[in-house]
Structures are given as C-alpha cells and as structure tokens.
Amino acid sequence: MKQHLIPATFATIGILFGAGTAWADGTETLGPPSIPIASGTGVTGAGVGLRDGPGTINIDVPVGASVEQAILYWSCMSSEGSAPDDMLSVNGTAVTGTLIGGPTTFFSNIQGSAYRADITGLNAVIDGMNSLSISDLAACDSINNGAGVLVIFDDGSSPEAGIEVRDGADLAFVNFSPPLDTTVPQTFTFDASAFDRVADLVMFFGSVADDRFRPSAVDITVSPGGVTTELVNLLGSNDGSEHDTVVISVAVPAGATMITVQAFSEDRESTGALPASFIWNTAGVAVRGEEPPGLDGRITGGGSNITVDGLRITKGLQLHCDLRNPNNFQINWPGAAFHLEALTVANCTEDPDIIQQPPMSSPFDTFQAEGTGRLRINGERDENATVRFILVDAGEPGTADTARIVIRDGDGNIVLDLPETVLTHGNFQTHKD
C-alpha cells in the first residue's frame, strides 16, 4: 500500500536546530543531521522506489505555505570495495549527496549506505502538488533502494515550531548478530503542554522486498506514561520496489514530553514468514501547535457485518486522519462489545494496486490505526483494552472492501483476532474531508 502523506505542524520542541548548528549523522544508528535544519510550522515527506530505474516523488505541500527546506534522502546496497557514485538528478538537475551512514556490511559482501542532499535551492518543491523526477542514480552497484524528500514548511499559523530530524543508516535483520539484528531507538523531546496535541512522524526505509511478504514492526512510545503503540507490517515497498515512506499521526496527551520510536525486524503476528531486512535512514517528528491547519480524510462505515467461522461481527465507524477530530468505532460480536474512546495512531494510505470503481476523489483508501477504548465482555468492563485495525475501501459498492481487526484486553490477551476479511455485507467509504 502506497503511503499517502499527511502534512504536520510542530509545537514547542525542546531541541531546536538553527542556522550554523553542526551535528554528526549515524552509522548503525540515526543522529541529528550535520546540516542546519530550518524552522517552520510543519513537516511532510514522500518517496519513490528506484530498484527498477528512475521514478517520480509526488509530494503535496499545503497551498499558500512557504517551503523553508527540502531535504532529499536515498539509500542503496553495494558490493564491498566498490566506489559508489554520490550523484543523482532531480528534474534533470545533477545533485551531489553527502554520505550520512555506512557503508555497513549487511550480508555476504553487500553493504548498505545512505545519502542526503539539501535541495531547497532548486525550488523544485513549492506549495501545492509537486512532482520530482529522480534519475541518473548510480550510487550503488547492487540495488538502488529509493529516495524520499522531507519538506519543512511555514503556513503562517501560530505558534511557529522547531523541527527535529534524525538521519543516518541503521540496518536491521532479526537473524544477524548485534547490532545488525535491530535498530537503535530514537527519542524526540519537547516541552510539556497543558492540552492534548497531535504529533506527526515521517520516516524513510529502504530494502524491504516487494516480491514476498516480510513482517516488520514499529513501536511508538509517548511518555511519561509509557504508552506504546505497535504498528505491525507497515513496510513492504509501499513507494515502489525497495522503498517505504511512513507518515504516522500520534496522539500526544497533555503533560507528555517525549516520543520514542524504534523499528524492528520481527514477525509479531507469528505468520511464519521471514521478517524484513531493511535500512532506516530518516525520522522527523512534528508536534502540532494550538492552531494547526486541519487535515483532510476520514473513513465511514455503518451497519456492515463480517462473518468468519460462524462469528458475526457488526460495526459502525467514523474515523479521521486528523486525530483531533471526533472518532467513533464500535465493534460487536456474540458475548462481547468494544467501544473506541481514543484513537492514538492513524495512518491514511493509498494502495497503488487498488483501482477504485468508480474512481474516488478521496486521497486514501486504507486506514490503519490503533486506539484505546472500553471492552465489555458478558457485562464486565475493561477500561484498558486496545484495538488495532486495517480497513480498506476498495471501491463501490463495497464488495471487495476488507477489514483486519485485533482487540486485546487490559492484560494484553487477544479477545478478537479477525484476519484480513472481505465484508459480506456493508461498505467502507473514504472521504476527502
């Protein structure tokens, strides 16, 4: 499923990167960039897979906003001893990148590397929809994973925010020896607020193959409080072969001061598939202020039902990409019921393999999210229950729409595990606003 990117706004970050600040990038970890990072009111990103040749990055910046900085990242795999070329072309203009992580030997004689180039001066990214043609990439002689552009913008909203970015090359595969078996957690700090907010997390990954399913996981912990959201199997060449862009909206409750993110090569759903190997090269966080612009996108569905192994599941929902909007998700099955109280993470995506009929104007067709709520089993309430779900609108009249739902009680026990299932009745409908 191709990641559909959601703009974000940032508020009161504890660490600000201004002009002239110098830092170190990371090998087998991500670190603060060794270039100045601009201020602004928001951050967004988009990417494209490049294993099969040139490609195009399509990125949407809020209309009327000024682009304060555009940073291009790319990663690749090369043979040991080779001399990678650090150049590519953006809309026909040659760009020279800086090696920010690696080369790190990953398997056999293959090593992974990541590059970065500040392309703000090209004026290739402005407000509105932008298309960046990426070509002439000969950086590695094995696989060119892909490229992503991280954009910092200012839409004039108040307050202005600092932006925190980490980059480098952190490779992971569960069967390798440390430190290559996993990634290093990245913690972003910011000032506490007396009100609830929403943060947006933008990440780029390379090297997750698209020829077979490879499990993965991303954990996001907002603290204090230690609440962790698990996003399972997000990665899978969603931008095209060998590249993934992930943009996640995260609920930040009043009083929170940290967000910690870590990516894992793991099979958490025990599918039996070989976990993904990947290179994580970018993470940027933005915590929105009191007056951020609203985000478009919601999914609805009422009165639909699914029957699996004789178990009839009914549901009603209205869920927004912007977590600040009212969200409702009720799930009922014999002897139990779940009612969503708080949506903690949302990811609206577009799947290039889904051709909706008739074509829809909505910017996404897949809603992947996690939240907390009340679970009632035989009349007893559980206030600490959680739900994780993937809902797919495959077009009208809903005969191909699917749902994947996992509900756990407050002790982490699974009480409902619905595999990806086509609706037997009803419909999911995505909306632009």
HUKAGI-V709170 format. One record per pair of residues at least 4 apart in sequence whose C-alpha atoms are under 8 Angstrom apart, sorted by the first residue. I is the first residue (numbers start at 0). J is the second residue. D is the distance in whole Angstrom. If there is no record, write none. Layout:
BEGIN
I/J/D  I/J/D
END
This chain:
BEGIN
0/235/8  0/237/5  0/238/8  0/348/7  0/349/6  0/350/4  0/351/6  0/352/7  0/365/8  1/237/4  1/238/5  1/239/8  1/348/6  1/349/5  1/350/5  1/351/6  2/45/8  2/237/6  2/238/7  2/243/8  2/244/6  2/245/6  2/246/7  2/347/7  2/348/5  2/349/6  2/350/8  3/246/8  3/347/6  3/348/4  3/349/5  3/362/7  3/363/6  4/43/7  4/44/7  4/45/7  4/58/8  4/59/8  4/245/8  4/246/6  4/347/8  4/348/7  5/43/7  5/246/7  5/294/7  5/347/8  6/41/7  6/42/6  6/43/5  6/60/7  6/61/7  6/199/8  6/294/7  7/40/8  7/41/5  7/42/5  7/43/6  7/198/7  7/199/6  7/285/6  7/286/8  7/287/7  8/40/5  8/41/4  8/42/6  8/160/7  8/198/8  8/199/8  8/285/6  8/286/6  8/287/4  8/288/7  8/291/6  8/292/8  9/39/8  9/40/6  9/41/6  9/42/8  9/159/8  9/160/5  9/161/6  9/162/7  9/198/7  9/284/8  9/285/4  9/286/4  9/287/4  9/288/6  10/40/8  10/158/7  10/159/7  10/160/5  10/161/7  10/285/7  10/286/5  10/287/5  10/288/5  11/160/6  11/161/7  11/189/6  11/190/6  11/286/8  11/288/8  12/160/7  12/161/6  12/162/7  12/163/8  12/188/7  12/189/4  12/190/6  12/286/7  13/188/6  13/189/4  13/190/5  14/161/8  14/163/7  14/188/7  14/189/7  15/161/5  15/162/7  15/163/7  16/20/6  16/35/6  16/36/5  16/37/7  16/38/8  16/161/7  16/162/7  16/163/7  17/35/6  17/36/6  17/37/6  17/38/7  18/35/5  18/36/7  18/37/7  19/34/8  19/35/6  20/33/8  20/34/7  20/35/5  21/32/8  21/33/5  21/34/6  21/35/7  22/30/8  22/31/6  22/32/6  22/33/4  22/34/7  23/30/6  23/31/6  23/32/6  23/33/5  24/29/7  24/30/5  24/31/6  24/32/5  24/33/6  24/99/5  24/100/7  24/165/8  24/166/6  24/167/5  25/29/5  25/30/5  25/99/6  25/100/5  25/166/7  25/167/4  25/168/6  25/169/8  26/99/7  26/100/4  26/101/5  26/103/8  26/167/6  26/168/5  26/169/6  27/100/7  27/101/8  27/103/8  27/167/8  27/168/6  27/169/4  27/170/6  27/178/7  27/179/8  27/182/7  27/183/8  28/167/6  28/168/6  28/169/5  28/182/7  28/183/6  29/165/5  29/166/5  29/167/5  29/168/6  29/169/6  29/183/8  29/185/7  29/280/7  29/281/7  30/165/5  30/166/5  30/167/6  31/163/8  31/164/6  31/165/5  31/166/6  32/36/8  32/164/7  32/165/6  32/166/6  36/68/8  36/162/7  36/163/8  36/164/8  37/67/6  37/68/6  37/151/7  37/161/8  37/162/7  38/67/7  38/151/7  38/159/8  38/160/6  38/161/5  38/162/6  39/67/7  39/151/6  39/152/5  39/153/5  39/154/8  39/159/6  39/160/6  39/161/6  39/162/7  40/151/8  40/152/6  40/153/5  40/154/6  40/155/7  40/156/7  40/157/8  40/158/7  40/159/5  40/160/5  40/161/8  40/287/8  41/151/6  41/152/5  41/153/6  41/154/8  41/160/8  41/162/8  41/285/7  41/287/8  42/149/7  42/150/6  42/151/4  42/152/6  42/162/8  42/283/8  42/284/8  42/285/7  43/60/7  43/149/6  43/150/5  43/151/7  43/201/7  43/246/8  44/58/7  44/147/7  44/148/5  44/149/4  44/150/6  44/201/7  44/244/8  44/246/8  45/56/6  45/57/7  45/58/6  45/147/5  45/148/6  45/149/7  45/244/6  46/56/5  46/57/7  46/145/7  46/146/5  46/147/4  46/148/6  46/203/8  46/238/6  46/242/7  46/243/7  46/244/6  47/54/6  47/55/6  47/56/5  47/145/6  47/146/6  47/147/6  47/238/5  47/239/6  47/242/6  47/243/8  48/54/7  48/144/6  48/145/4  48/146/7  48/236/7  48/238/5  48/239/4  48/240/5  48/241/5  48/242/5  48/243/8  49/53/6  49/54/6  49/143/6  49/144/6  49/145/4  49/146/7  49/239/7  49/240/6  49/241/7  49/242/8  50/142/6  50/143/5  50/144/5  50/145/7  50/240/6  50/241/6  51/240/7  52/134/7  53/132/7  53/133/6  53/134/5  53/135/7  53/136/8  54/132/6  54/133/5  54/134/7  55/130/6  55/131/5  55/132/4  55/133/6  56/129/8  56/130/6  56/131/5  56/132/7  56/133/7  56/147/7  56/148/8  57/128/7  57/129/6  57/130/5  57/131/6  58/128/6  58/129/5  58/130/7  59/126/7  59/127/5  59/128/4  59/129/6  60/64/7  60/125/7  60/126/5  60/127/5  60/128/6  60/129/8  60/152/8  61/126/6  61/127/6  61/154/7  62/126/5  62/127/5  63/126/6  63/127/8  63/154/6  64/126/6  64/152/6  64/153/5  64/154/4  64/155/7  65/125/7  65/126/7  65/152/6  65/153/5  65/154/6  66/119/8  66/124/7  66/125/6  66/126/7  66/150/7  66/151/6  66/152/4  66/153/7  67/119/8  67/150/8  67/151/5  67/152/5  67/153/7  68/117/8  68/118/8  68/119/5  68/150/6  68/151/5  68/152/7  69/117/6  69/118/6  69/119/5  69/124/7  69/148/7  69/149/6  69/150/5  69/151/6  70/115/7  70/116/6  70/117/4  70/118/6  70/119/7  70/148/5  70/149/5  70/150/6  71/115/6  71/116/5  71/117/6  71/118/7  71/146/7  71/147/6  71/148/4  71/149/6  72/113/7  72/114/6  72/115/5  72/116/7  72/146/5  72/147/5  72/148/6  72/149/8  72/280/8  72/281/8  73/113/6  73/114/5  73/115/7  73/144/7  73/145/6  73/146/4  73/147/6  73/280/8  74/111/7  74/112/6  74/113/4  74/114/6  74/143/7  74/144/6  74/145/6  74/146/7  74/205/6  74/278/8  74/280/7  75/111/6  75/112/6  75/113/7  75/138/7  75/139/6  75/141/8  75/142/6  75/143/4  75/144/5  75/145/7  75/205/7  75/206/8  76/109/6  76/110/5  76/111/5  76/112/6  76/139/6  76/140/7  76/141/5  76/142/5  76/143/6  76/144/7  77/81/7  77/83/7  77/109/5  77/110/5  77/111/6  77/112/8  77/139/5  77/140/5  77/141/5  77/142/7  78/108/6  78/109/5  78/110/6  78/139/8  78/140/7  78/141/7  79/104/7  79/108/5  79/109/6  79/110/6  81/139/8  81/140/8  82/139/8  83/137/7  83/138/5  83/139/5  83/140/7  84/136/8  84/137/6  84/138/4  84/139/7  85/95/6  85/96/5  85/97/7  85/98/8  85/114/7  85/137/8  85/138/5  86/93/7  86/94/6  86/95/5  86/96/6  86/135/8  86/136/6  86/137/7  86/138/7  87/93/6  87/94/5  87/95/7  87/133/7  87/134/6  87/135/5  87/136/5  87/137/7  87/138/8  88/92/5  88/93/4  88/94/6  88/132/8  88/133/6  88/134/5  88/135/6  88/136/7  89/93/7  89/94/7  89/131/6  89/132/6  89/133/5  89/134/7  90/123/8  90/131/6  90/132/5  90/133/7  90/134/8  91/132/7  91/134/8  94/116/7  94/118/8  95/116/7  96/114/6  96/115/5  96/116/5  97/114/5  97/115/5  97/116/6  98/112/7  98/113/6  98/114/5  98/115/7  99/112/8  99/113/6  99/114/5  99/115/7  99/166/7  99/167/5  99/168/7  100/112/6  100/113/5  100/114/7  100/167/4  100/168/4  100/169/8  100/280/8  101/110/8  101/111/6  101/112/5  101/113/7  101/167/8  101/168/6  102/110/6  102/111/5  102/112/5  102/113/8  103/110/5  103/111/5  103/112/7  104/108/7  104/109/6  104/110/4  104/111/6  105/109/6  105/110/5  105/111/7  105/170/7  105/179/7  106/110/7  109/141/8  111/168/8  111/170/8  111/278/7  112/168/6  113/167/6  113/168/6  113/280/6  114/167/8  118/122/8  118/123/8  119/123/7  119/124/8  123/129/8  123/131/7  124/129/6  124/131/8  125/129/7  133/146/8  136/143/7  137/143/8  138/143/7  139/143/6  143/241/8  144/205/5  144/206/6  144/240/7  144/241/5  144/242/6  145/205/6  145/240/8  145/241/6  145/242/5  146/242/7  147/203/7  147/244/7  149/201/8  151/162/8  153/159/8  155/159/8  156/290/6  156/291/6  156/292/8  157/288/7  157/289/8  157/290/6  157/291/8  158/288/6  158/289/7  158/290/7  160/288/8  162/283/8  162/284/7  162/285/6  163/187/7  163/283/6  163/284/6  163/285/7  164/281/7  164/282/6  164/283/4  164/284/7  165/281/6  165/282/5  165/283/6  166/280/5  166/281/4  166/282/6  167/279/8  167/280/5  167/281/7  168/278/6  168/279/6  168/280/5  169/182/6  169/183/7  169/278/5  169/279/5  169/280/6  170/179/6  170/181/7  170/182/7  170/276/7  170/277/6  170/278/4  170/279/6  171/175/8  171/178/8  171/179/5  171/180/5  171/181/5  171/182/6  171/263/7  171/264/6  171/276/6  171/277/6  171/278/7  172/179/6  172/180/5  172/181/6  172/264/5  172/274/7  172/275/7  172/276/5  172/277/7  173/179/8  173/180/4  173/181/6  173/263/8  173/264/5  173/265/6  173/274/7  173/276/8  174/180/6  175/179/6  175/180/5  176/180/6  177/181/7  178/182/7  180/264/7  181/262/7  181/263/6  181/264/6  182/261/6  182/262/6  182/263/7  183/261/7  184/259/6  184/260/6  184/261/4  184/262/8  185/259/5  185/260/5  185/261/6  186/257/7  186/258/6  186/259/4  186/260/6  187/257/6  187/258/5  187/259/6  187/284/7  188/256/6  188/257/4  188/258/7  189/256/5  189/257/6  190/255/8  190/256/6  191/253/7  191/254/5  191/255/5  191/256/5  192/253/5  192/254/5  192/255/7  193/253/5  193/254/6  194/252/7  194/253/5  194/254/8  195/250/8  195/251/6  195/252/4  195/253/5  196/250/6  196/251/5  196/252/6  196/253/7  196/286/7  196/287/6  196/288/7  196/289/8  196/323/8  197/248/7  197/249/6  197/250/5  197/251/5  197/286/6  197/287/6  197/322/7  197/323/7  198/248/6  198/249/5  198/250/6  198/251/6  198/284/7  198/285/5  198/286/4  198/287/6  199/246/7  199/247/6  199/248/5  199/249/6  199/284/6  199/285/5  199/286/6  199/287/8  200/245/8  200/246/5  200/247/5  200/248/6  200/249/8  200/282/7  200/283/6  200/284/5  200/285/7  201/244/7  201/245/6  201/246/5  201/247/7  201/281/8  201/282/6  201/283/5  201/284/6  202/244/6  202/245/5  202/246/7  202/279/8  202/280/8  202/281/5  202/282/4  202/283/7  203/242/7  203/243/6  203/244/5  203/245/6  203/279/6  203/280/6  203/281/5  203/282/7  204/242/6  204/243/5  204/244/7  204/277/7  204/278/6  204/279/5  204/280/6  204/281/7  205/236/8  205/241/5  205/242/4  205/243/6  205/277/6  205/278/5  205/279/7  205/280/8  206/236/8  206/241/4  206/242/6  206/276/7  206/277/5  206/278/6  207/213/7  207/234/7  207/235/6  207/236/6  207/241/5  207/242/7  207/243/8  207/275/6  207/276/6  207/277/5  208/212/8  208/213/7  208/235/6  208/236/6  208/240/7  208/241/6  208/275/8  209/235/6  209/236/5  209/240/6  209/241/7  212/235/7  212/272/7  213/232/8  213/235/7  213/272/6  213/273/6  213/274/5  213/275/5  214/231/8  214/232/5  214/234/8  214/264/7  214/265/6  214/266/5  214/267/8  214/272/7  214/273/7  214/274/5  214/275/5  215/231/6  215/232/5  215/233/7  215/234/7  215/262/8  215/263/6  215/264/5  215/265/5  215/266/6  215/267/8  215/274/6  215/275/6  216/229/7  216/230/6  216/231/4  216/232/6  216/233/7  216/262/6  216/263/5  216/264/7  216/265/6  216/266/8  216/267/7  217/229/6  217/230/5  217/231/7  217/233/8  217/260/7  217/261/6  217/262/4  217/263/6  218/227/6  218/228/6  218/229/5  218/230/6  218/259/8  218/260/6  218/261/5  218/262/6  219/227/5  219/228/5  219/229/7  219/258/7  219/259/6  219/260/5  219/261/7  220/225/6  220/226/5  220/227/4  220/228/6  220/258/6  220/259/5  220/260/7  221/225/6  221/226/6  221/227/7  221/251/7  221/255/7  221/256/8  221/257/6  221/258/5  221/259/7  222/226/7  222/255/5  222/256/6  222/257/5  222/258/6  223/254/8  223/255/6  223/256/7  223/257/7  224/255/8  228/343/8  228/344/7  228/369/7  229/369/8  230/368/8  230/369/8  231/267/7  231/268/8  233/245/8  234/243/6  235/241/8  235/242/8  235/243/7  236/240/5  236/241/5  236/242/5  236/243/5  237/242/7  237/243/5  237/244/7  237/350/8  238/242/5  238/243/5  238/244/7  239/243/8  246/346/7  247/344/7  247/345/6  247/346/5  248/320/8  248/321/7  248/322/7  248/344/5  248/345/5  248/346/6  249/322/8  249/343/6  249/344/5  249/345/7  250/322/7  250/342/7  250/343/5  250/344/6  251/255/6  251/286/8  262/279/8  264/274/5  264/275/5  264/276/6  264/277/8  265/274/5  265/275/7  266/270/7  266/271/7  266/272/7  266/273/7  266/274/6  287/291/6  293/321/7  294/320/7  294/321/5  294/432/8  295/320/7  295/321/7  295/431/6  295/432/5  296/319/6  296/320/5  296/321/8  296/347/8  296/361/7  296/362/7  296/363/8  296/429/7  296/430/6  296/431/5  296/432/5  297/317/7  297/318/5  297/319/4  297/320/6  297/429/6  297/430/5  297/431/7  297/432/6  298/316/8  298/317/6  298/318/5  298/319/7  298/366/7  298/427/7  298/428/6  298/429/4  298/430/6  299/315/8  299/316/5  299/317/4  299/318/7  299/427/6  299/428/5  299/429/6  299/430/8  300/314/8  300/315/6  300/316/5  300/317/7  300/425/7  300/426/6  300/427/5  300/428/6  301/314/6  301/315/4  301/316/6  301/425/7  301/426/8  302/313/7  302/314/6  302/315/6  302/425/6  303/313/6  303/314/6  303/315/7  303/422/7  303/423/8  303/424/5  303/425/4  303/426/6  304/311/7  304/312/5  304/313/4  304/314/7  304/422/6  304/423/6  304/424/5  304/425/6  305/310/8  305/311/6  305/312/5  305/313/7  305/420/8  305/421/7  305/422/5  305/423/5  305/424/7  306/310/5  306/311/4  306/312/6  306/423/7  307/311/7  307/417/8  310/332/7  310/333/7  311/332/6  311/333/7  312/330/7  312/331/6  312/332/5  312/333/8  313/330/6  313/331/5  313/332/7  314/328/7  314/329/5  314/330/5  314/331/6  315/327/8  315/328/6  315/329/5  315/330/7  316/326/8  316/327/5  316/328/4  316/329/6  317/326/6  317/327/5  317/328/7  318/325/8  318/326/5  318/327/6  318/328/7  319/324/6  319/325/7  319/326/6  319/345/8  320/345/6  320/346/7  320/347/6  321/345/8  322/326/8  322/342/6  322/343/7  322/344/8  322/345/7  326/339/8  326/341/8  326/342/7  327/338/8  327/339/6  327/340/7  328/338/6  328/339/5  329/336/7  329/337/6  329/338/5  329/339/6  330/336/6  330/337/5  330/338/7  331/335/6  331/336/4  331/337/6  332/336/6  334/376/6  334/377/6  335/374/7  335/375/6  335/376/4  335/377/6  335/378/8  336/374/6  336/375/5  336/376/7  337/372/7  337/373/6  337/374/4  337/375/6  338/372/6  338/373/5  338/374/6  339/370/7  339/371/6  339/372/4  339/373/7  340/370/8  340/371/6  340/372/4  340/373/7  341/370/6  341/371/5  341/372/6  342/368/7  342/369/6  342/370/4  342/371/6  343/368/8  343/369/6  343/370/5  343/371/7  344/368/5  344/369/5  344/370/7  345/366/7  345/367/6  345/368/4  345/369/7  346/366/6  346/367/5  346/368/6  347/363/6  347/364/7  347/365/6  347/366/5  347/367/6  348/363/5  348/364/6  348/365/5  348/366/6  348/367/8  349/362/7  349/363/5  349/364/5  349/365/6  350/363/8  350/364/7  350/365/7  353/393/6  354/358/7  354/393/7  354/394/7  355/359/7  355/393/6  355/394/4  355/395/7  356/393/8  356/394/5  356/395/6  357/394/7  357/395/7  358/394/8  359/394/8  360/430/8  360/431/7  361/429/6  361/430/5  361/431/4  362/430/8  362/431/6  363/429/7  364/391/6  364/392/5  364/393/7  364/429/6  365/389/7  365/390/6  365/391/4  365/392/6  366/388/8  366/389/6  366/390/5  366/391/6  367/387/8  367/388/6  367/389/4  367/390/6  368/387/6  368/388/6  368/389/7  369/385/7  369/386/6  369/387/4  369/388/6  370/385/6  370/386/5  370/387/7  371/383/7  371/384/6  371/385/4  371/386/6  372/382/6  372/383/7  372/384/6  372/385/6  372/386/8  373/380/6  373/381/6  373/382/5  373/383/7  373/384/6  374/380/6  374/381/5  374/382/7  374/383/8  374/384/6  374/408/7  375/379/5  375/380/4  375/381/6  376/380/7  381/408/7  381/409/6  382/409/7  383/408/7  383/409/4  383/410/8  384/406/7  384/407/6  384/408/4  384/409/5  384/411/8  385/406/6  385/407/5  385/408/7  385/409/7  386/404/7  386/405/6  386/406/4  386/407/6  387/404/6  387/405/5  387/406/7  388/402/7  388/403/5  388/404/4  388/405/6  389/402/6  389/403/5  389/404/7  390/400/8  390/401/6  390/402/5  390/403/6  390/427/8  391/400/5  391/401/5  391/402/6  391/427/7  392/397/7  392/399/8  392/400/5  392/401/7  392/426/8  392/427/5  392/428/6  392/429/7  393/397/7  393/399/6  393/400/5  393/401/8  394/399/7  394/400/7  394/428/8  395/426/8  396/426/7  397/422/8  397/425/7  397/426/4  397/427/6  398/421/7  398/422/7  398/423/7  398/424/8  398/426/7  399/421/6  399/422/7  400/421/6  400/422/6  400/426/7  400/427/6  401/419/6  401/420/5  401/421/4  401/422/6  402/417/8  402/418/8  402/419/5  402/420/5  402/421/7  402/422/7  403/417/6  403/418/5  403/419/4  403/420/7  404/415/7  404/416/6  404/417/5  404/418/7  404/419/8  405/413/7  405/414/8  405/415/6  405/416/5  405/417/6  406/413/6  406/414/6  406/415/5  406/416/7  407/411/5  407/412/5  407/413/4  407/414/6  407/415/7  408/412/5  408/413/7  408/414/7  422/426/7
END
